[in-house]
Structures are given as structure tokens and as C-alpha cells.
Amino acid sequence: MPSLATKSAAAAERIGLPSPIDRLRPAPTARGECLISTESVVKTYGGQRPVLDDVCIAIHEGETVALVGANGAGKSTLLKTLVGLHDLDGGSVSIFGERFTSSPGRSQKAVIRSQIGFVFQNHGLVKRLTALSNVVHGKLGLPGGWRSGHHAIAPRSWRDEAMAALDALGLSDKALSRA
């Protein structure tokens, strides 16, 4: 049985549109170094049909990227694969200079996870805390991370960084609202 990605590609081809997979392959850019890339990534669950099949992407410094697709298309699987939460069944991932073909090693995971934030679909927010404190929680794994428990005790630089992240998402007006 063909995967959803294969069906989507075939449907797009029939009506003369580029394949959804082709849209993941950005045109070469002069913006900056490539921070995240995949080459022919394959991921299956339990030997079934591939959820990710020959996925190739390149995300460069300075780019903002949206991952859009139907339910079950593999968006979350791709993101979890990029940060090493899921092993690859084929292909390779390079993220922040760390390249792996199955699963990142322990030291690679530490490098990757110190440079990327991941908000799961269920969010995992602490509802009694503010949006700002929840964002500051991303610093928990750093030295002195105990100070990320609440924005009031976090270093000023962490609060400023968290506010910049909220502002980039258009949420700075919600910074002091409970999550």
C-alpha cells in the first residue's frame, strides 16, 4: 500500500503541481551555512510502510521554515528524527555539525539538544506558570539551569532571549499570562 506521501506526490503530479516532497527541497541560498540537512531519510514503524521515505531537506542559517502537511504525513516523525528521539532506518541527518546515520551518540545528543528547543504536540507547559517562565524552562539543561524554574530568578540574558523568542512568534503580549 503506498504511503500518504506517495499518494500526495501522485495527486500533485496529476494536477500539475510540484510534489510535497519537492517543496521540502529549497532552492540554493546564499543566506548562510546549512544548519540542518537530511539525505534520503527513511523511517518506518514496525517494518510497515515508510512514514518518511527518501526525505531530503536543507535549512540554512537565517531561514524560517514551516512544516505543513496532513495528519499522519510524518511531520512529527521528521522533527523527532532530526533531534535523535527516533532512530533512522536509512539515510543521514546533519544538524548543527553533528552527522548521524542511525541514532546520534550520547555526546552528539548533548550538542544537538543544547542548541534546539522542541515543543511537543501536547505542549508540556506548566499551566500555573507564565508563558515567559515556560520558555525560560528551555534552559534547564544548562549550567545553573535550576534558575530556569521561574523567570523571576533566571538570569537577565535568559529572560531577554525568552522574550525575543515570544516576540518572534507574536506572543510577547502573552509573556506574563498563565500558560
Secondary structure, 3 states (H helix, E strand, C coil): CCCHHHHHHHHHHHCCCCCHHHHCCCCCCCCCCEEEEEEEEEEECCCCCEEEEEEEEEEECCCCCCCCCCCCCCHHHHHHHHCCCCCCCEEEEEECCEEECCCCCHHHHHHHHHHCCCCCCCCCCCCCCEHHHHHHHHHCCCCCHHHHHCHHHCCHHHHHHHHHHHHHCCCHHHCCCEC
